[in-house]
Amino acid sequence: MSHPSTPQFLVLHGVRLKGFAEAPALSALWSIDEADVEAELKELGAAGLVQHREGRVTGWSLTPDGRAEHARLAAIELDEADARPVVKLAYEEFLGINPDLLAACTSWQLRMIGDAQVVNDHDDAVYDAKVVDELAVVHARVEPIVASVAGVLERFGPYSVRLVAALKHVQAGATEWFTKPLIDSYHTVWFELHEDLLSTLGLQRATEGRG
């Protein structure tokens, strides 16, 4: 049976993944009642693990103590679920696909016209269809990876639903659902999945692939 996470850890983990987040986004991420998310955030704030920031980007973020506590709890959960070998293999397989997803995103945003690289204005339906086909191939490759991790850690389950939803939007012609930030675009969900695998294993993106 897939290992469930506590609501408090899910809220803390959601803040870790998003960097900055308000309660509605965290509620949608884990399908937890928004009032319950607010209550967890208040408890985490009182414990000095999260803080609310105002300004151009507003939301809850982890404090240094919060990052340390998150890492500790993620490691405990990983061991309790006996999931480390599965997650490690999934992460390694994900890294093999990641360059292809990034290449597809670049092709979606930019294209060659003669010898010049220009912004893709999405007026060429044939070109866009080719890139969407590339995305669908990448998606077919990542699906079993997500399923394997969701089989041991329940919190990975929503990634499949979110990736499928974004792919369907793109295939229906909603161009922003490929790479646009601040919505659940394919790239946004992919980035969070990548970050989730890293943080679950206690790895840092900056040192990824070294050693």
Short mmCIF file of the C-alpha atoms (twelve columns), coordinates in Angstrom:
data_MODEL
# 
_entry.id   MODEL 
# 
loop_
_atom_site.group_PDB 
_atom_site.id 
_atom_site.type_symbol 
_atom_site.label_atom_id 
_atom_site.label_alt_id 
_atom_site.label_comp_id 
_atom_site.label_asym_id 
_atom_site.label_seq_id 
_atom_site.Cartn_x 
_atom_site.Cartn_y 
_atom_site.Cartn_z 
_atom_site.pdbx_PDB_model_num 
ATOM 1   C CA . MET A 1   0.000  0.000  0.000   1 
ATOM 2   C CA . SER A 2   1.232  3.490  -0.856  1 
ATOM 3   C CA . HIS A 3   2.470  5.432  2.172   1 
ATOM 4   C CA . PRO A 4   0.270  8.450  3.108   1 
ATOM 5   C CA . SER A 5   1.705  11.744 4.320   1 
ATOM 6   C CA . THR A 6   0.321  13.698 7.255   1 
ATOM 7   C CA . PRO A 7   -1.639 16.870 6.380   1 
ATOM 8   C CA . GLN A 8   0.945  19.006 8.162   1 
ATOM 9   C CA . PHE A 9   3.806  17.522 6.194   1 
ATOM 10  C CA . LEU A 10  1.855  17.976 2.947   1 
ATOM 11  C CA . VAL A 11  1.402  21.673 3.703   1 
ATOM 12  C CA . LEU A 12  5.059  22.082 4.632   1 
ATOM 13  C CA . HIS A 13  6.081  20.099 1.554   1 
ATOM 14  C CA . GLY A 14  3.810  22.155 -0.684  1 
ATOM 15  C CA . VAL A 15  5.475  25.349 0.503   1 
ATOM 16  C CA . ARG A 16  8.857  23.736 -0.156  1 
ATOM 17  C CA . LEU A 17  7.893  22.825 -3.721  1 
ATOM 18  C CA . LYS A 18  6.309  26.131 -4.672  1 
ATOM 19  C CA . GLY A 19  8.724  28.434 -2.872  1 
ATOM 20  C CA . PHE A 20  5.921  30.912 -2.171  1 
ATOM 21  C CA . ALA A 21  2.317  29.823 -1.818  1 
ATOM 22  C CA . GLU A 22  -0.987 30.930 -0.379  1 
ATOM 23  C CA . ALA A 23  -3.477 28.567 1.236   1 
ATOM 24  C CA . PRO A 24  -5.734 28.177 -1.853  1 
ATOM 25  C CA . ALA A 25  -2.839 26.901 -3.981  1 
ATOM 26  C CA . LEU A 26  -1.799 24.427 -1.295  1 
ATOM 27  C CA . SER A 27  -5.398 23.326 -0.849  1 
ATOM 28  C CA . ALA A 28  -5.701 22.616 -4.576  1 
ATOM 29  C CA . LEU A 29  -2.338 20.874 -4.678  1 
ATOM 30  C CA . TRP A 30  -3.257 18.204 -2.144  1 
ATOM 31  C CA . SER A 31  -7.077 18.380 -2.139  1 
ATOM 32  C CA . ILE A 32  -7.070 19.458 1.507   1 
ATOM 33  C CA . ASP A 33  -9.805 21.772 2.794   1 
ATOM 34  C CA . GLU A 34  -8.572 25.362 2.670   1 
ATOM 35  C CA . ALA A 35  -9.517 26.011 6.309   1 
ATOM 36  C CA . ASP A 36  -7.413 23.016 7.342   1 
ATOM 37  C CA . VAL A 37  -4.492 24.328 5.300   1 
ATOM 38  C CA . GLU A 38  -4.817 27.722 6.995   1 
ATOM 39  C CA . ALA A 39  -4.782 26.023 10.401  1 
ATOM 40  C CA . GLU A 40  -1.671 24.030 9.526   1 
ATOM 41  C CA . LEU A 41  0.080  27.159 8.241   1 
ATOM 42  C CA . LYS A 42  -0.670 28.974 11.496  1 
ATOM 43  C CA . GLU A 43  0.801  26.084 13.496  1 
ATOM 44  C CA . LEU A 44  3.860  25.920 11.274  1 
ATOM 45  C CA . GLY A 45  4.242  29.686 11.533  1 
ATOM 46  C CA . ALA A 46  4.021  29.590 15.304  1 
ATOM 47  C CA . ALA A 47  6.740  26.936 15.294  1 
ATOM 48  C CA . GLY A 48  8.972  29.211 13.209  1 
ATOM 49  C CA . LEU A 49  8.958  26.864 10.207  1 
ATOM 50  C CA . VAL A 50  7.137  29.120 7.726   1 
ATOM 51  C CA . GLN A 51  6.635  32.847 7.373   1 
ATOM 52  C CA . HIS A 52  4.255  34.982 5.336   1 
ATOM 53  C CA . ARG A 53  5.845  37.533 3.035   1 
ATOM 54  C CA . GLU A 54  4.228  40.576 1.489   1 
ATOM 55  C CA . GLY A 55  5.354  42.473 -1.593  1 
ATOM 56  C CA . ARG A 56  5.583  41.783 -5.310  1 
ATOM 57  C CA . VAL A 57  5.447  38.050 -4.581  1 
ATOM 58  C CA . THR A 58  3.292  37.254 -1.577  1 
ATOM 59  C CA . GLY A 59  2.751  34.003 0.200   1 
ATOM 60  C CA . TRP A 60  4.115  31.561 2.710   1 
ATOM 61  C CA . SER A 61  7.714  30.433 2.459   1 
ATOM 62  C CA . LEU A 62  9.991  28.202 4.508   1 
ATOM 63  C CA . THR A 63  12.311 29.669 7.100   1 
ATOM 64  C CA . PRO A 64  15.818 28.195 7.449   1 
ATOM 65  C CA . ASP A 65  14.477 26.106 10.337  1 
ATOM 66  C CA . GLY A 66  11.581 25.083 8.132   1 
ATOM 67  C CA . ARG A 67  13.888 23.870 5.377   1 
ATOM 68  C CA . ALA A 68  15.857 21.802 7.890   1 
ATOM 69  C CA . GLU A 69  12.706 20.344 9.428   1 
ATOM 70  C CA . HIS A 70  11.268 19.569 6.013   1 
ATOM 71  C CA . ALA A 71  14.430 17.691 5.045   1 
ATOM 72  C CA . ARG A 72  14.309 15.745 8.305   1 
ATOM 73  C CA . LEU A 73  10.656 14.776 7.895   1 
ATOM 74  C CA . ALA A 74  11.082 13.861 4.225   1 
ATOM 75  C CA . ALA A 75  13.925 11.502 5.110   1 
ATOM 76  C CA . ILE A 76  11.871 9.907  7.906   1 
ATOM 77  C CA . GLU A 77  8.896  9.415  5.585   1 
ATOM 78  C CA . LEU A 78  11.100 7.918  2.887   1 
ATOM 79  C CA . ASP A 79  12.516 5.374  5.321   1 
ATOM 80  C CA . GLU A 80  9.158  4.600  6.935   1 
ATOM 81  C CA . ALA A 81  7.757  3.814  3.496   1 
ATOM 82  C CA . ASP A 82  10.872 1.787  2.603   1 
ATOM 83  C CA . ALA A 83  10.718 3.774  -0.619  1 
ATOM 84  C CA . ARG A 84  14.277 4.932  -1.136  1 
ATOM 85  C CA . PRO A 85  15.249 2.351  -3.828  1 
ATOM 86  C CA . VAL A 86  12.084 3.036  -5.845  1 
ATOM 87  C CA . VAL A 87  12.409 6.825  -5.634  1 
ATOM 88  C CA . LYS A 88  16.125 6.730  -6.445  1 
ATOM 89  C CA . LEU A 89  15.518 4.625  -9.561  1 
ATOM 90  C CA . ALA A 90  12.607 6.855  -10.608 1 
ATOM 91  C CA . TYR A 91  14.794 9.937  -10.186 1 
ATOM 92  C CA . GLU A 92  17.553 8.441  -12.328 1 
ATOM 93  C CA . GLU A 93  15.041 7.526  -15.041 1 
ATOM 94  C CA . PHE A 94  13.514 11.007 -14.830 1 
ATOM 95  C CA . LEU A 95  16.926 12.578 -15.421 1 
ATOM 96  C CA . GLY A 96  17.191 10.560 -18.636 1 
ATOM 97  C CA . ILE A 97  13.967 12.125 -19.932 1 
ATOM 98  C CA . ASN A 98  14.380 15.654 -18.565 1 
ATOM 99  C CA . PRO A 99  16.574 16.964 -21.440 1 
ATOM 100 C CA . ASP A 100 13.924 15.900 -23.956 1 
ATOM 101 C CA . LEU A 101 11.210 17.789 -22.093 1 
ATOM 102 C CA . LEU A 102 13.410 20.889 -21.888 1 
ATOM 103 C CA . ALA A 103 14.170 20.623 -25.612 1 
ATOM 104 C CA . ALA A 104 10.464 20.412 -26.398 1 
ATOM 105 C CA . CYS A 105 9.805  23.484 -24.238 1 
ATOM 106 C CA . THR A 106 12.524 25.405 -26.081 1 
ATOM 107 C CA . SER A 107 11.070 24.361 -29.435 1 
ATOM 108 C CA . TRP A 108 7.660  25.546 -28.251 1 
ATOM 109 C CA . GLN A 109 8.970  28.971 -27.304 1 
ATOM 110 C CA . LEU A 110 11.519 29.505 -30.102 1 
ATOM 111 C CA . ARG A 111 11.922 28.312 -33.687 1 
ATOM 112 C CA . MET A 112 14.319 28.713 -36.577 1 
ATOM 113 C CA . ILE A 113 13.344 30.886 -39.543 1 
ATOM 114 C CA . GLY A 114 16.193 30.560 -42.020 1 
ATOM 115 C CA . ASP A 115 19.340 31.106 -39.971 1 
ATOM 116 C CA . ALA A 116 17.606 33.138 -37.282 1 
ATOM 117 C CA . GLN A 117 16.064 31.920 -34.039 1 
ATOM 118 C CA . VAL A 118 12.798 33.752 -33.390 1 
ATOM 119 C CA . VAL A 119 9.957  33.639 -30.894 1 
ATOM 120 C CA . ASN A 120 7.346  31.070 -31.860 1 
ATOM 121 C CA . ASP A 121 4.141  33.018 -32.551 1 
ATOM 122 C CA . HIS A 122 2.157  29.757 -32.917 1 
ATOM 123 C CA . ASP A 123 0.892  30.736 -36.358 1 
ATOM 124 C CA . ASP A 124 2.364  27.603 -37.935 1 
ATOM 125 C CA . ALA A 125 -0.023 24.802 -37.015 1 
ATOM 126 C CA . VAL A 126 2.160  22.114 -38.596 1 
ATOM 127 C CA . TYR A 127 5.206  23.160 -36.586 1 
ATOM 128 C CA . ASP A 128 3.242  23.355 -33.337 1 
ATOM 129 C CA . ALA A 129 1.653  19.956 -33.948 1 
ATOM 130 C CA . LYS A 130 5.113  18.430 -34.312 1 
ATOM 131 C CA . VAL A 131 6.224  19.867 -30.963 1 
ATOM 132 C CA . VAL A 132 3.005  18.726 -29.266 1 
ATOM 133 C CA . ASP A 133 3.685  15.227 -30.595 1 
ATOM 134 C CA . GLU A 134 7.153  15.413 -29.019 1 
ATOM 135 C CA . LEU A 135 5.549  16.387 -25.714 1 
ATOM 136 C CA . ALA A 136 3.164  13.438 -25.935 1 
ATOM 137 C CA . VAL A 137 6.110  11.076 -26.434 1 
ATOM 138 C CA . VAL A 138 7.861  12.504 -23.376 1 
ATOM 139 C CA . HIS A 139 4.649  12.164 -21.405 1 
ATOM 140 C CA . ALA A 140 4.274  8.501  -22.327 1 
ATOM 141 C CA . ARG A 141 7.801  7.913  -21.016 1 
ATOM 142 C CA . VAL A 142 7.306  9.718  -17.702 1 
ATOM 143 C CA . GLU A 143 3.922  8.180  -16.847 1 
ATOM 144 C CA . PRO A 144 5.320  4.835  -15.608 1 
ATOM 145 C CA . ILE A 145 7.972  6.687  -13.597 1 
ATOM 146 C CA . VAL A 146 5.326  8.721  -11.785 1 
ATOM 147 C CA . ALA A 147 3.222  5.593  -11.239 1 
ATOM 148 C CA . SER A 148 6.146  3.759  -9.664  1 
ATOM 149 C CA . VAL A 149 6.797  6.521  -7.126  1 
ATOM 150 C CA . ALA A 150 3.085  7.013  -6.417  1 
ATOM 151 C CA . GLY A 151 2.987  3.308  -5.642  1 
ATOM 152 C CA . VAL A 152 5.199  3.847  -2.595  1 
ATOM 153 C CA . LEU A 153 4.502  7.494  -1.638  1 
ATOM 154 C CA . GLU A 154 0.875  8.547  -1.981  1 
ATOM 155 C CA . ARG A 155 1.663  12.261 -2.392  1 
ATOM 156 C CA . PHE A 156 3.140  11.633 -5.858  1 
ATOM 157 C CA . GLY A 157 -0.231 10.455 -7.166  1 
ATOM 158 C CA . PRO A 158 -1.595 13.886 -8.224  1 
ATOM 159 C CA . TYR A 159 1.287  14.468 -10.646 1 
ATOM 160 C CA . SER A 160 -0.185 12.057 -13.183 1 
ATOM 161 C CA . VAL A 161 -3.556 13.836 -13.120 1 
ATOM 162 C CA . ARG A 162 -1.946 17.271 -13.382 1 
ATOM 163 C CA . LEU A 163 0.361  16.308 -16.260 1 
ATOM 164 C CA . VAL A 164 -2.476 14.691 -18.197 1 
ATOM 165 C CA . ALA A 165 -4.667 17.764 -17.688 1 
ATOM 166 C CA . ALA A 166 -1.947 20.107 -18.959 1 
ATOM 167 C CA . LEU A 167 -1.221 17.873 -21.958 1 
ATOM 168 C CA . LYS A 168 -4.903 17.791 -22.915 1 
ATOM 169 C CA . HIS A 169 -5.083 21.592 -22.754 1 
ATOM 170 C CA . VAL A 170 -2.063 21.863 -25.063 1 
ATOM 171 C CA . GLN A 171 -3.476 19.277 -27.474 1 
ATOM 172 C CA . ALA A 172 -6.738 21.258 -27.547 1 
ATOM 173 C CA . GLY A 173 -4.858 24.348 -28.709 1 
ATOM 174 C CA . ALA A 174 -4.419 26.224 -25.414 1 
ATOM 175 C CA . THR A 175 -0.809 27.221 -26.054 1 
ATOM 176 C CA . GLU A 176 -0.194 28.701 -22.606 1 
ATOM 177 C CA . TRP A 177 -0.557 25.279 -20.974 1 
ATOM 178 C CA . PHE A 178 2.780  24.117 -22.366 1 
ATOM 179 C CA . THR A 179 5.239  26.402 -20.561 1 
ATOM 180 C CA . LYS A 180 3.456  29.346 -18.932 1 
ATOM 181 C CA . PRO A 181 4.516  29.929 -15.302 1 
ATOM 182 C CA . LEU A 182 2.064  30.560 -12.450 1 
ATOM 183 C CA . ILE A 183 -0.493 28.134 -13.868 1 
ATOM 184 C CA . ASP A 184 -0.428 24.331 -13.838 1 
ATOM 185 C CA . SER A 185 1.209  24.209 -17.270 1 
ATOM 186 C CA . TYR A 186 3.072  21.070 -18.273 1 
ATOM 187 C CA . HIS A 187 6.414  22.675 -17.518 1 
ATOM 188 C CA . THR A 188 5.197  23.974 -14.132 1 
ATOM 189 C CA . VAL A 189 4.060  20.516 -13.026 1 
ATOM 190 C CA . TRP A 190 7.204  18.907 -14.451 1 
ATOM 191 C CA . PHE A 191 9.388  21.371 -12.536 1 
ATOM 192 C CA . GLU A 192 7.559  20.567 -9.285  1 
ATOM 193 C CA . LEU A 193 7.879  16.823 -9.941  1 
ATOM 194 C CA . HIS A 194 11.619 17.284 -10.457 1 
ATOM 195 C CA . GLU A 195 11.883 19.314 -7.258  1 
ATOM 196 C CA . ASP A 196 9.827  16.722 -5.393  1 
ATOM 197 C CA . LEU A 197 12.144 13.896 -6.403  1 
ATOM 198 C CA . LEU A 198 15.180 15.958 -5.401  1 
ATOM 199 C CA . SER A 199 13.812 17.040 -2.030  1 
ATOM 200 C CA . THR A 200 12.533 13.557 -1.231  1 
ATOM 201 C CA . LEU A 201 16.034 12.174 -1.725  1 
ATOM 202 C CA . GLY A 202 17.696 15.104 0.046   1 
ATOM 203 C CA . LEU A 203 19.449 16.314 -3.112  1 
ATOM 204 C CA . GLN A 204 20.071 19.852 -4.371  1 
ATOM 205 C CA . ARG A 205 19.355 20.988 -7.924  1 
ATOM 206 C CA . ALA A 206 22.566 23.056 -7.944  1 
ATOM 207 C CA . THR A 207 24.728 19.971 -7.464  1 
ATOM 208 C CA . GLU A 208 22.617 17.604 -9.561  1 
ATOM 209 C CA . GLY A 209 24.681 15.163 -11.599 1 
ATOM 210 C CA . ARG A 210 27.924 15.831 -9.772  1 
ATOM 211 C CA . GLY A 211 29.940 13.095 -8.133  1 
# 
